[in-house]
Amino acid sequence: MEHVPPPAEELARLDRELAELDARRAQLLTRRAWLLAALRPPAPTAAPGWNPSAWGTPAAGRPGAPAQPWGYVPPKRPSAPRSAQNVLLTLGGLLLTVAAVAFTLVSWGSMGIGGRSAVLAAVTVGALAAPAVLLRRGLTATAEALAALALVLTLLDAYAVHAVAAPDTDGLGFTAVAAAVLAALWTAYGLALGRLHLPLPAAVVLAQWPLLFGAWAAGAPALVVGWALLATAVLDGAIALWGKGTGARVTACVGGSVMAFSALMVGLTLSVTTSGPLGALAPGALLLTAAAAALAGAWRAPRGFARAGGVVAGLAVVAAVGGVPAAAVPEDWAVLAYLSAGLALTAVVRTGLPRNAVLGVLVASAAVVAGALAGALPGLAAVLLGPVTLLSDVWAGSPEGFRAALGSTLPWTGLAATPVVLAVSAGLLGSAYRWWPSLARIAAPLIAREEPGSGGAAAYGAGPASSAGAPGAGTAGTGGTPAPGASGAGAPGAPGASGGPWYAGGRAGAPWFAGGAPAARRRPSGAALRGAAGAGAAVLGWGALLLAGAVLDVPYAVAVAGETALVAGLLALAVRGTGSGREGSAAVPVTALVAALAGAVSAGLLSLASEGASYAVFGALAALFAGAAVRAGAGVERAVFAVAATVGCTALTGFAGRSLGLAPHEAAPLMLLVPALTVLFGARLRRNPAALPVELTGALGALVAVGLAVPDAPFLALVLALCGVLAAGAAVRPERRPVAAYLAAALFVLATWVRLAASEVSFPEAYTLPVTVPALVVGFLRRRKDPEASSWTAYGPGLAATLLPSLAVAWTDPDWQRPLLLGVSALVITLLGARYRLQALLLLGGAVLALDGLHELAPYVVQVAGALPRWLPPALAGLLLLVVGATYEQRLRDARRLKDALGRMR
């Protein structure tokens, strides 16, 4: 018995659906518990206050329910005395600061040296001593305000000392020394008065400048400035890890980030612009030191900062190690040096670094590889889309080389290393796909390794199957062997089990963002990652070969043959992977199929430069896709292959018409050869899933033939008639009859009208009435035999065959006899339809009668409209709208009754 889909794939699908049902049941149970808790009367709660630790915690007495309903807005309260006090103190300190600055800058010269020193010393000492007294009395806010004033005064003291005592010293050097002294002073002051929040962050800010300004003042080279920046960043990192107070640590973190980024930019700029390998060693040492510092900080940093440190360290190592060989090779090949260094970072999984730091380094490695691959996108786009320019000059002659056929202005010599980059990346991904179990075993300790507060990482490979308890859940992609530290997601008490409150996640009591079973289900499985690696290897290998041909500028014939061969290889890979039934295995064949289609389009466009190449390539592509459709399993892949083969055959018929020297409208009947074959093919396949897509593709080919025949009416009538024959042939099959039968009738009628118009027939009724009368008789007999038959089926084709051509001729007939006879006939048909409740007669007759009357009344309406004032039509339109709006409900009911009455007709 043949299973569609295969049993293994269907089993995996059932496991995933069962897992989704379990998750939905747990969600509904959680919601039910919340609603039950919300219906209980609330218990008395404590007075509201500032308690960030209780955020997200349900109110006491109502487990699982929020403390306030959604949308609750607390009422506004008057400003607390503390808030008003803080505002007053802030304004007072600001005014004192302004006064001190004005005194120092404006009134300084009016006092002697003794007076100046005495004033500044007294005010500064007083401002520094006052906070200690105020803190002992509990006036913390006042102490903070005076400490801010003291900070400004110390800065003014430094300015005064430079202006009076050392006016001839270098400004940058004095600033560096002053910043170091003030940083030490305020550090000691902040440690002595630990309850103040301002001194320590101020000391951290002041500590950013001594080394930088000192190196700048000494005229040091850029490398020394980079070392100064790096040393400052290391100091900031130490403060962020071991400093006292949140404000100082946050300030140090921000300052360290800015300084570290500046140091890295200095090192990177020097490494890239160096003139040789020896010159890249010194910047490389700076970058390596920065990487070591980042990794050292990752040991104690929180998870996010540890990962960021790993990323920075990885990028710095790549810039340092890759910069040395990059300086020794031509500029176009430097990307290979950085790519090699980025790939070497993957060895970090075997080290003892913290898990989050290792993940950051791996992210840096992936970023380097992605950047190298991004440089290949312009060249690959030029190879795939460049042949579009050949559409404007088909069969103009074979160009000399591949680049000439592309018509691109890219500097191909600068892309010499791009195929190598793609080939190396493809080879590594292919190796990962081939030896995935070994790779998973190497990475399993990293995935299973946990750190305090990291959120409980799940075992590698956990996915939908693991939550459903499927065999192999929680594996590392190695035959169901559990990864170290893995736990089943569906075990009792496992994270995410039902019964917990709505905000619960991984561990008991943890918030929803901490992970758990839903997060594990979102994590891709090992099989999916392996499939992604295989798909990436296929795409990159294909792109490498395409770009290699363009870079080497191979002959045109070699390029065409090479692209066709690549399509054949991708089709073989797609056919080989279809229907295997392994989880995650669909990524490779689907990717190969998409690449094969893109390559087929590119190869087909490229072959348009030569007649022989066009026949050879499209014939080969049609044969390849047809063979793939035969070999592929029943499903979407077979339908896609069959449709592509049909498109190739349609193009071949068009080429045949051009080779025979036929005009486009003369080649239109030849284009119907493939649609005729698709009708026969559909009759052969019948219920096969590929039959309908193939027939629809053939129908599109027939539509193209109709478009080609539009300029010549006789050929258009011929093509429409042939299309009607094909539709009638498809209508023989019961499953196609409901659509194909009506389409065939419409095509035959349309072909008749076109033929009559092409022959300039002035009396079409002589040709249509002999068709209408027998058709109406047949319809009448059918209605007698089957009273439930639709009037559109019985009488619609016969009436339309005469009424519509006559109406078209009547609109261009200057005489009155034809419109009169047509109007009378339409009136009789309308009355018969109303009498016998036949929908086709009523609607067709009424429409023809209305259009015929409009044609006759149009000249008089135009005359009347020209004689009326210009304001009258808008006024009448407004009055009509008012009447309709006033009786809108009644008009709506009338429209519904009319619709129901028409619906009851046959």
C-alpha positions in Angstrom: 0.0 0.0 0.0 1.4 3.4 -1.0 1.3 6.1 1.8 1.0 9.7 0.8 2.8 11.2 2.7 5.3 8.4 3.7 4.6 6.8 7.1 7.6 8.3 8.9 6.7 11.8 7.8 3.0 11.3 8.8 4.1 10.0 12.2 6.3 13.1 12.8 3.3 15.2 11.7 1.0 13.4 14.2 3.5 13.9 17.0 3.7 17.6 16.3 -0.1 18.0 16.2 -0.4 16.1 19.5 2.2 18.3 21.1 0.2 21.4 19.9 -3.0 19.9 21.4 -1.2 19.3 24.7 0.1 22.9 24.8 -3.4 24.3 23.9 -5.0 22.2 26.7 -2.5 23.5 29.2 -3.2 27.0 28.1 -7.0 26.6 28.5 -6.5 25.0 32.0 -4.3 27.9 33.0 -6.9 30.4 31.8 -9.6 28.5 33.7 -7.6 28.7 36.9 -7.1 32.4 36.4 -10.8 33.0 35.9 -11.7 31.0 39.0 -9.2 33.0 41.0 -10.6 36.2 39.6 -14.1 35.4 40.7 -13.1 35.0 44.4 -13.5 38.0 46.6 -10.2 39.9 47.0 -8.3 39.7 50.3 -7.1 42.9 52.0 -3.7 44.0 50.7 -1.0 46.2 52.1 -0.7 49.8 51.3 0.8 50.5 47.9 4.5 51.3 47.8 7.7 51.1 45.8 8.3 47.4 45.6 9.9 46.3 42.3 10.5 42.8 43.6 6.7 42.2 43.6 6.1 43.2 40.0 4.2 40.5 38.2 3.3 38.8 41.5 -0.4 38.1 42.0 -2.2 39.8 44.8 -2.5 37.9 48.1 -5.6 35.8 48.4 -6.1 35.5 44.6 -3.5 33.2 43.3 -2.9 33.6 39.6 -4.9 36.9 39.3 -3.3 40.3 38.7 -3.4 42.8 41.5 -5.6 45.2 39.4 -7.8 44.6 36.3 -6.4 45.4 32.8 -6.6 49.0 32.0 -6.6 50.2 35.6 -5.2 53.7 36.1 -4.4 54.8 39.6 -5.9 58.1 40.6 -3.7 61.2 40.7 -2.4 62.2 44.1 -0.9 65.5 45.2 2.8 65.8 45.2 4.5 64.2 48.3 6.5 66.5 50.5 9.6 64.6 49.5 9.0 65.3 45.8 8.5 69.0 46.5 11.7 69.1 48.6 13.7 67.5 45.9 12.5 70.1 43.4 13.4 72.9 45.7 16.8 71.5 46.5 17.6 71.0 42.8 16.6 74.5 42.0 18.6 75.9 44.9 21.8 73.9 44.0 21.4 75.0 40.4 21.3 78.7 41.4 24.3 78.3 43.7 26.2 76.7 40.9 25.4 79.5 38.5 26.5 82.0 41.1 29.8 80.2 41.7 30.6 80.1 38.0 29.7 83.7 37.5 31.8 84.7 40.5 34.8 82.7 39.2 34.7 83.9 35.6 33.5 87.5 36.2 34.5 88.8 39.7 37.8 87.0 40.0 40.0 89.8 38.9 38.6 92.3 41.5 40.2 90.4 44.4 43.7 89.8 45.5 45.5 86.5 45.5 44.8 86.0 49.2 41.2 86.9 48.9 40.7 84.6 46.0 42.3 81.7 47.7 40.5 82.2 50.9 37.1 82.5 49.2 37.5 79.4 47.1 39.1 77.3 49.8 36.4 78.3 52.3 33.5 77.7 50.0 34.9 74.4 48.7 35.7 73.1 52.2 32.4 74.1 53.5 30.5 72.5 50.6 32.5 69.3 51.1 32.0 69.2 54.8 28.4 70.1 54.9 27.0 66.8 53.5 28.6 64.8 56.3 26.8 66.8 58.9 23.5 66.7 56.9 23.7 62.9 56.6 24.0 62.5 60.3 20.8 64.4 60.7 19.0 62.4 58.0 18.8 65.2 55.4 20.0 63.1 52.5 18.5 65.1 49.7 20.1 68.3 51.0 23.4 66.5 51.3 23.1 65.4 47.7 22.4 68.9 46.5 25.5 70.3 48.4 27.6 67.5 47.1 26.7 68.4 43.5 27.6 72.0 44.4 31.0 70.8 45.8 31.7 68.9 42.6 31.2 72.1 40.5 33.4 74.0 43.0 36.3 71.5 42.7 36.1 71.9 38.9 36.3 75.7 39.3 39.1 75.3 41.7 41.1 73.3 39.1 40.3 76.1 36.6 41.4 78.7 39.0 44.7 76.9 39.8 45.5 76.7 36.1 44.6 80.3 35.5 46.6 81.7 38.5 49.3 79.3 39.6 50.2 77.6 36.3 49.0 79.7 33.3 51.9 78.6 31.1 51.4 74.8 31.4 49.8 72.8 28.6 46.1 72.8 28.8 45.7 69.1 27.9 48.4 68.0 30.3 47.0 70.0 33.1 43.5 68.7 32.4 44.8 65.1 32.5 46.5 65.7 35.9 43.5 67.6 37.3 41.1 64.9 36.2 43.2 62.2 37.9 43.5 64.2 41.1 39.8 65.0 41.2 38.9 61.4 40.4 41.0 60.2 43.3 39.5 62.9 45.5 35.9 62.1 44.7 36.5 58.4 45.0 37.8 58.8 48.5 35.0 61.2 49.3 32.3 58.9 47.9 33.8 55.9 49.9 33.9 58.0 53.0 30.3 59.1 52.6 28.8 55.9 51.3 25.2 57.2 51.5 25.7 59.8 48.8 24.9 58.7 45.3 26.7 61.4 43.3 30.5 61.3 44.2 31.4 57.8 42.9 29.7 58.2 39.4 31.4 61.6 39.2 34.7 60.0 40.0 34.1 57.4 37.2 33.4 60.2 34.7 36.5 62.1 35.7 38.6 58.9 35.4 37.9 58.6 31.7 40.2 61.5 30.7 43.6 61.3 32.4 45.2 58.7 30.1 43.5 59.9 26.9 44.4 63.6 27.5 47.9 62.6 28.7 48.7 60.7 25.6 47.2 63.5 23.5 49.2 66.1 25.3 52.4 64.1 24.8 51.8 63.9 21.1 51.7 60.1 21.2 51.0 58.2 18.0 47.6 56.7 17.3 48.6 53.3 18.6 49.5 54.8 22.0 46.2 56.6 22.1 44.5 53.2 21.4 46.4 51.7 24.4 45.3 54.6 26.6 41.7 54.1 25.5 42.0 50.3 26.2 43.5 50.8 29.6 40.7 53.2 30.5 38.2 50.6 29.3 39.8 47.9 31.4 39.5 50.2 34.4 35.9 50.8 33.7 35.3 47.1 33.4 36.8 46.5 36.8 34.7 49.2 38.3 31.6 47.7 36.6 32.3 44.3 38.1 33.6 45.1 41.5 32.6 48.8 42.1 30.4 50.1 44.9 27.0 51.4 44.0 24.7 50.9 41.1 25.3 54.4 39.7 29.0 54.0 39.6 28.8 50.6 38.0 26.3 51.8 35.3 28.4 54.8 34.6 31.5 52.6 34.3 29.7 50.3 32.0 28.7 53.1 29.6 32.1 54.7 29.7 33.9 51.4 29.2 31.8 50.6 26.2 32.6 53.9 24.6 36.3 53.7 25.4 36.5 50.0 24.3 34.8 50.8 21.0 37.1 53.7 20.4 40.2 51.5 21.1 38.9 48.8 18.8 38.3 51.3 16.0 41.8 52.7 16.4 43.3 49.2 16.3 41.2 48.1 13.3 42.0 51.3 11.3 45.7 50.8 11.9 45.5 47.1 11.0 43.6 47.7 7.8 45.8 50.7 6.6 49.1 49.2 7.4 51.7 48.7 4.6 52.9 45.2 5.5 52.6 42.2 7.8 55.1 43.6 10.3 53.1 46.8 10.6 50.0 44.8 11.4 51.6 43.1 14.4 51.4 46.1 16.8 47.7 46.9 16.1 47.0 43.2 16.3 48.6 43.1 19.8 46.2 45.9 20.8 43.2 44.0 19.4 44.2 40.8 21.1 44.6 42.5 24.4 41.2 44.0 24.0 39.8 40.5 23.2 41.5 39.0 26.3 40.1 41.8 28.5 36.6 41.2 27.1 36.8 37.4 27.8 38.2 38.1 31.3 35.2 40.2 32.0 32.9 37.5 30.7 33.7 35.2 33.6 31.8 37.4 36.1 29.5 39.4 33.8 25.7 38.7 33.6 24.5 36.6 30.6 23.8 39.4 28.2 27.1 41.2 28.9 29.0 38.0 28.7 27.6 37.2 25.3 28.4 40.8 24.1 31.9 40.4 25.4 32.3 37.2 23.5 31.1 38.9 20.3 33.6 41.7 20.8 36.4 39.3 21.6 35.7 37.2 18.6 35.6 40.2 16.2 38.8 41.6 17.8 40.6 38.3 17.4 39.5 38.1 13.7 40.8 41.6 13.0 44.1 40.9 14.8 44.9 37.5 13.4 43.5 38.1 10.0 45.0 41.5 9.6 48.6 40.1 9.4 48.1 37.8 6.4 45.7 40.3 4.8 48.5 42.8 4.7 50.7 40.4 2.8 48.2 39.4 0.0 46.5 41.6 -2.7 43.6 43.6 -1.5 41.1 41.4 -3.4 42.2 38.3 -1.5 42.2 39.8 2.0 38.7 38.5 2.7 40.1 35.0 2.7 42.4 35.9 5.6 39.6 37.2 7.7 37.3 34.4 6.7 40.0 31.8 7.8 40.3 33.6 11.2 36.6 33.7 11.6 36.2 30.0 10.9 39.1 29.2 13.4 37.0 30.8 16.1 34.7 27.7 16.1 37.5 25.9 18.1 36.3 27.8 21.1 33.7 25.1 21.8 36.6 22.9 23.1 37.8 25.5 25.6 36.7 26.1 29.2 35.3 29.5 28.7 31.9 30.3 30.1 29.0 29.2 28.0 27.6 32.6 27.2 31.1 33.9 26.2 31.5 30.9 23.9 28.1 31.6 22.3 29.2 35.2 21.8 32.4 34.1 20.1 30.4 31.8 17.8 28.1 34.7 16.9 31.1 36.7 16.0 32.4 33.8 13.8 29.0 33.6 12.1 29.0 37.4 11.6 32.4 37.2 9.9 31.3 34.4 7.6 28.0 36.3 6.8 30.0 39.4 5.9 32.3 37.5 3.6 29.3 35.9 1.9 27.5 39.2 1.6 30.3 40.4 -0.6 29.4 37.7 -3.2 25.8 38.9 -3.6 26.4 41.6 -6.3 28.4 39.2 -8.5 25.8 36.4 -8.0 23.0 38.7 -8.8 24.8 39.9 -12.0 25.3 36.3 -13.1 21.6 35.3 -12.5 19.9 38.5 -13.7 22.4 39.8 -16.3 21.1 37.6 -19.2 17.8 39.6 -18.9 19.4 42.1 -21.3 19.4 39.5 -24.1 15.5 39.7 -24.3 15.8 42.9 -26.3 17.9 41.2 -29.0 17.1 37.6 -29.2 19.3 35.4 -31.4 21.7 38.2 -32.2 24.7 35.9 -32.2 26.9 34.2 -29.6 29.0 36.6 -27.6 32.7 36.1 -27.1 32.7 35.3 -23.4 30.5 34.8 -20.4 30.9 38.4 -19.2 29.9 39.8 -22.6 26.6 37.9 -22.3 25.9 39.2 -18.9 26.3 42.9 -19.9 27.3 43.9 -16.4 29.8 46.6 -15.5 31.0 45.0 -12.3 34.8 44.9 -11.7 35.1 41.2 -12.1 38.8 41.2 -11.3 38.0 42.5 -7.9 35.8 39.5 -7.2 38.5 36.9 -7.8 38.3 35.6 -4.2 34.5 35.5 -4.1 34.2 32.0 -5.7 36.8 30.7 -3.2 34.9 32.2 -0.3 31.7 30.5 -1.4 33.4 27.2 -2.1 35.1 27.1 1.3 31.8 28.0 3.1 30.0 25.3 1.0 32.6 22.7 1.9 32.4 23.4 5.6 28.6 23.3 5.6 28.7 20.1 3.6 31.1 18.6 6.0 28.8 19.6 8.9 25.9 18.0 7.1 27.9 14.8 6.4 29.3 14.4 9.9 26.5 16.0 11.9 26.4 13.3 14.7 30.1 13.9 15.5 29.5 17.7 15.4 26.5 17.4 17.7 28.6 15.3 20.2 31.2 18.0 20.3 28.7 20.8 20.8 26.6 18.8 23.4 28.7 19.8 26.4 28.4 23.5 25.4 24.6 23.3 25.1 24.2 21.3 28.3 26.5 23.5 30.3 24.6 25.9 32.6 25.6 28.9 34.6 23.7 30.4 37.6 21.0 32.7 36.4 21.2 31.7 32.8 17.7 30.6 32.5 17.9 26.9 32.2 19.0 25.9 28.8 17.4 22.9 27.3 19.1 19.9 25.8 20.3 20.4 22.2 17.8 19.3 19.7 14.8 19.7 21.8 11.9 20.7 19.7 8.3 19.8 19.0 8.9 16.1 19.2 10.6 16.3 22.6 7.5 18.0 24.1 5.3 15.3 22.8 7.5 12.6 24.2 8.4 11.2 20.8 11.3 8.8 20.4 14.5 10.7 20.2 13.3 13.7 22.1 15.9 15.8 23.7 18.6 14.3 21.5 21.6 15.9 20.1 20.8 14.7 16.7 22.5 11.3 17.3 20.0 8.6 17.1 18.0 9.5 20.1 20.9 9.6 22.7 20.1 12.2 25.3 22.4 15.1 25.5 24.2 15.6 28.8 22.0 17.5 31.1 18.9 17.1 29.0 15.6 16.5 30.6 12.3 15.5 29.0 10.0 18.4 28.5 7.0 16.4 29.1 8.0 14.8 32.4 5.9 15.6 35.5 7.0 18.7 37.0 8.8 19.7 34.0 8.9 23.4 33.1 5.9 24.5 31.3 3.6 21.7 32.7 0.0 22.6 33.1 -1.4 23.9 36.3 0.9 26.9 36.8 -0.2 30.5 36.6 -0.3 32.3 33.3 3.0 34.1 33.9 5.0 30.9 34.9 7.6 29.7 32.5 10.5 27.3 32.9 11.2 26.8 36.6 8.6 27.0 39.3 8.0 30.6 40.2 10.1 31.9 37.3 8.6 34.5 35.0 7.3 33.7 31.6 10.4 35.1 29.9 12.7 32.6 31.6 12.2 29.9 29.0 10.6 26.5 29.7 8.7 24.1 27.5 7.3 26.8 25.0 10.9 28.2 24.6 12.1 24.6 24.0 9.5 24.1 21.3 10.6 27.3 19.5 14.2 26.1 19.5 15.1 24.4 16.2 15.8 20.7 16.4 19.1 19.0 15.5 17.6 17.6 12.3 16.4 21.0 11.3 19.8 22.5 11.8 21.4 19.7 9.8 19.0 20.3 7.0 19.8 24.0 7.0 23.5 23.2 6.8 22.9 20.9 3.8 20.7 23.5 2.1 23.3 26.2 2.6 26.0 23.9 1.2 24.0 23.3 -1.9 23.3 27.0 -2.6 26.8 28.2 -1.8 28.4 25.5 -4.0 26.1 26.3 -6.9 26.9 30.0 -6.5 30.6 29.3 -6.3 30.5 27.5 -9.7 28.4 30.2 -11.3 30.7 33.0 -10.1 33.8 31.1 -11.1 32.7 31.0 -14.7 32.1 34.8 -14.7 35.4 35.6 -12.9 37.4 33.3 -15.3 35.3 34.7 -18.3 34.9 31.2 -19.8 33.6 31.0 -23.4 29.9 31.4 -24.0 29.3 27.8 -25.0 31.1 26.6 -21.9 29.0 28.9 -19.7 25.7 27.8 -21.2 26.7 24.1 -20.9 27.9 24.6 -17.4 24.7 26.3 -16.2 22.6 23.5 -17.7 24.8 20.9 -16.0 24.4 22.7 -12.7 20.6 22.6 -13.1 20.9 18.8 -13.8 22.9 18.3 -10.6 20.4 20.3 -8.5 17.5 18.4 -9.9 19.3 15.1 -9.1 19.8 16.3 -5.5 16.1 17.5 -5.3 14.8 14.1 -6.6 17.1 12.1 -4.3 15.8 13.9 -1.2 12.1 13.9 -1.9 10.0 11.4 -0.1 12.8 10.3 2.4 10.5 10.9 5.3 13.3 12.0 7.7 12.7 14.9 9.9 14.4 18.1 8.7 15.4 16.3 5.4 13.0 18.5 3.3 15.3 21.5 3.6 17.9 20.1 1.2 15.6 19.0 -1.7 13.4 22.1 -1.4 16.4 24.3 -1.6 17.8 22.4 -4.5 14.5 22.6 -6.3 14.3 26.4 -5.8 18.0 26.8 -7.0 17.3 24.5 -10.0 14.4 26.7 -11.0 16.4 29.9 -10.7 19.3 28.3 -12.6 17.0 27.1 -15.3 15.6 30.6 -15.8 19.1 32.0 -15.9 20.4 29.4 -18.3 17.3 29.8 -20.5 17.9 33.6 -20.7 21.6 33.1 -21.4 20.8 30.8 -24.3 18.7 33.4 -26.1 21.8 34.9 -27.7 22.1 32.0 -30.1 19.4 30.0 -31.9 21.2 26.7 -31.5 21.9 27.3 -27.9 18.2 28.1 -27.3 17.0 24.9 -28.8 19.7 22.9 -27.0 19.2 24.5 -23.5 15.4 24.5 -23.5 15.2 21.0 -24.9 17.6 19.8 -22.3 15.8 21.6 -19.5 12.4 20.2 -20.6 13.8 16.7 -20.7 15.5 17.1 -17.3 12.4 18.4 -15.6 10.2 15.8 -17.2 12.6 13.1 -16.0 12.6 14.6 -12.5 8.8 14.6 -12.5 8.8 10.9 -13.4 11.3 10.0 -10.7 9.9 12.2 -8.0 7.3 11.0 -5.5 3.7 12.1 -5.8 3.4 15.6 -4.3 4.2 19.2 -4.8 7.7 18.4 -6.2 6.3 16.3 -9.0 3.8 19.0 -9.9 6.6 21.7 -10.0 8.8 19.5 -12.1 6.0 18.8 -14.6 5.0 22.5 -14.8 8.6 23.5 -15.5 8.8 20.9 -18.3 5.6 22.2 -19.8 7.0 25.7 -19.8 10.1 24.5 -21.6 8.1 22.8 -24.2 6.0 25.9 -24.8 9.1 27.9 -25.3 10.4 25.4 -27.9 7.2 25.8 -29.9 7.7 29.5 -29.9 11.2 29.1 -31.1 10.0 26.8 -33.9 7.6 29.5 -35.1 10.5 32.1 -35.1 12.8 29.7 -37.0 10.1 29.1 -39.7 9.9 32.9 -40.2 6.3 33.1 -39.1 4.8 36.3 -37.9 3.6 36.3 -34.2 0.0 35.8 -35.2 0.9 33.1 -37.7 2.8 31.2 -35.0 -0.1 31.4 -32.6 -1.8 28.1 -33.8 1.6 26.4 -33.4 1.7 27.5 -29.8 -1.4 25.5 -29.1 0.5 22.2 -29.6 1.6 22.1 -26.0 -1.8 22.9 -24.6 -3.2 20.1 -26.7 -0.7 17.7 -25.3 -1.4 18.8 -21.7 -5.1 18.0 -22.3 -4.2 14.5 -23.4 -1.7 14.3 -20.6 -4.4 15.3 -18.1 -6.7 12.6 -19.5 -4.0 10.1 -19.0 -3.2 11.1 -15.4 -6.8 11.9 -14.3 -6.7 12.1 -10.5 -2.9 12.5 -10.2 -2.0 15.7 -8.3 0.2 16.8 -11.1 -2.5 16.8 -13.7 -4.3 20.0 -12.8 -1.1 22.1 -12.6 0.1 20.8 -15.9 -3.3 21.6 -17.6 -3.3 25.1 -16.0 0.1 25.7 -17.4 -1.1 24.5 -20.8 -4.0 26.9 -20.5 -1.6 29.8 -19.9 0.2 28.8 -23.0 -3.1 28.9 -24.9 -3.6 32.4 -23.4 -0.2 33.4 -24.8 -1.3 32.1 -28.2 -4.4 34.2 -28.1 -2.4 37.3 -27.2 -0.1 36.7 -30.2 -3.1 36.4 -32.5 -4.8 39.6 -31.4 -3.4 41.8 -34.1 -5.0 39.6 -36.9 -8.7 39.0 -36.5 -8.9 35.9 -38.8 -6.1 34.2 -36.9 -7.6 35.2 -33.6 -10.9 33.6 -34.6 -9.0 30.4 -35.6 -7.0 30.4 -32.3 -10.2 30.9 -30.3 -11.9 28.1 -32.1 -9.0 25.8 -31.5 -9.0 26.7 -27.8 -12.7 25.9 -27.7 -11.9 22.5 -29.2 -9.3 21.9 -26.5 -11.7 23.0 -23.8 -14.4 20.7 -25.2 -11.9 17.9 -25.1 -11.2 18.5 -21.5 -14.9 18.7 -20.8 -15.3 15.1 -21.7 -13.8 14.2 -18.3 -16.4 14.5 -15.5 -14.0 16.3 -13.1 -13.3 19.0 -15.6 -16.8 19.3 -17.1 -18.2 22.0 -14.8 -15.6 24.6 -15.9 -14.4 23.3 -19.3 -17.9 23.0 -20.8 -18.8 26.6 -20.2 -15.4 27.7 -21.3 -15.7 25.8 -24.6 -19.1 27.3 -25.3 -17.8 30.8 -24.6 -14.8 30.3 -26.8 -16.8 29.0 -29.7 -19.2 31.9 -29.5 -16.4 34.4 -29.2 -14.6 32.8 -32.2 -17.8 33.2 -34.2 -18.2 36.9 -33.3 -14.5 37.6 -34.2 -14.9 35.8 -37.5 -18.0 37.7 -38.3 -16.3 41.0 -37.4 -13.2 40.1 -39.5 -15.4 39.3 -42.5 -17.2 42.7 -42.1 -20.6 41.1 -41.9 -23.3 43.8 -41.6 -26.1 41.3 -41.0 -24.8 38.9 -38.3 -28.3 37.5 -37.6 -28.0 35.5 -40.9 -25.2 33.5 -39.2 -26.3 33.5 -35.6 -30.0 32.7 -35.9 -29.4 29.3 -37.5 -27.4 28.5 -34.4 -29.8 30.1 -31.9 -33.0 28.4 -33.0 -31.6 24.8 -32.7 -29.9 25.7 -29.4 -33.2 27.0 -28.0 -35.1 23.9 -29.2 -32.5 21.7 -27.5 -32.7 23.8 -24.4 -36.5 23.6 -24.4 -36.4 19.8 -24.7 -34.0 19.5 -21.9 -36.2 21.7 -19.7 -39.1 19.5 -20.4 -37.1 16.4 -19.5 -35.5 18.0 -16.4 -37.5 21.0 -15.1 -34.8 21.6 -12.5 -32.2 22.4 -15.1 -30.8 25.9 -15.1 -32.2 28.3 -17.7 -28.6 29.5 -18.2 -27.6 26.0 -19.4 -30.7 25.5 -21.5 -31.3 28.9 -23.1 -28.2 31.1 -22.2 -25.8 30.0 -25.0 -28.5 30.2 -27.7 -29.8 33.6 -26.7 -26.3 35.1 -26.3 -25.3 33.8 -29.7 -27.7 36.2 -31.4 -28.5 39.0 -28.9 -24.9 40.1 -28.1 -23.6 40.3 -31.7 -26.8 42.1 -32.7 -26.4 44.6 -29.8 -22.8 45.2 -30.9 -23.8 46.0 -34.4 -26.8 48.0 -33.3 -24.6 50.5 -31.4 -22.8 51.3 -34.7 -25.9 51.2 -36.9 -27.2 54.7 -37.9 -30.6 53.3 -39.0 -33.6 52.8 -36.7 -34.9 49.4 -38.0 -32.3 47.1 -36.3 -32.4 48.8 -32.8 -36.2 48.7 -33.0 -36.3 45.0 -33.9 -33.7 44.2 -31.3 -35.5 46.1 -28.6 -38.8 44.4 -29.4 -37.1 41.0 -29.3 -35.4 41.8 -26.0 -38.7 43.0 -24.6 -40.5 39.8 -25.6 -37.6 37.7 -24.1 -37.8 39.7 -20.9 -41.5 39.3 -20.5 -41.2 35.5 -21.2 -38.6 35.3 -18.5 -40.8 37.1 -16.0 -43.8 35.0 -16.9 -42.1 31.7 -16.6 -39.6 32.7 -14.0 -36.5 32.0 -16.1 -33.5 33.9 -14.9 -31.5 33.7 -18.1 -34.3 35.2 -20.2 -35.1 37.9 -17.7 -31.5 39.1 -17.2 -30.3 38.7 -20.8 -33.4 40.3 -22.3 -33.5 43.1 -19.7 -29.8 43.9 -20.1 -30.0 44.0 -23.9 -33.2 46.1 -23.8 -31.7 48.6 -21.4 -28.5 49.0 -23.5 -30.5 49.3 -26.7 -32.7 51.9 -25.1 -29.7 53.8 -23.8 -28.2 53.9 -27.3 -31.4 55.3 -28.7 -31.9 57.9 -26.0 -28.3 59.0 -25.7 -28.5 61.8 -28.3 -31.6 63.3 -26.8 -30.1 63.1 -23.3 -27.0 64.9 -24.5 -29.1 67.6 -26.0 -31.2 68.0 -22.9 -28.1 68.0 -20.7 -26.6 70.8 -22.8 -29.7 73.0 -22.5 -30.0 72.6 -18.7 -28.2 75.0 -16.3 -24.9 73.6 -15.0 -26.1 73.7 -11.4 -29.1 71.5 -12.1 -27.3 68.0 -12.5 -25.5 68.3 -9.2 -28.7 69.5 -7.5 -30.6 66.5 -8.9 -27.8 64.2 -7.8 -27.9 65.6 -4.3 -31.7 65.3 -4.2 -31.5 61.7 -5.3 -29.0 61.0 -2.6 -31.2 62.6 0.0 -34.2 60.6 -1.1 -32.2 57.3 -1.1 -30.7 58.1 2.2 -34.1 58.9 3.8 -35.5 55.6 2.5 -32.3 53.6 2.8 -33.8 50.8 4.9 -36.7 50.4 2.5 -34.5 50.4 -0.5 -32.3 47.8 1.2 -35.3 45.6 1.9 -36.4 46.0 -1.8 -32.9 45.0 -3.0 -33.0 41.9 -0.8 -36.4 40.9 -2.0 -35.2 41.4 -5.6 -32.2 39.2 -4.9 -34.3 36.5 -3.3 -36.7 36.6 -6.3 -33.9 36.2 -8.8 -32.4 33.4 -6.7 -35.7 31.5 -6.8 -35.7 31.6 -10.6 -34.2 28.8 -12.6 
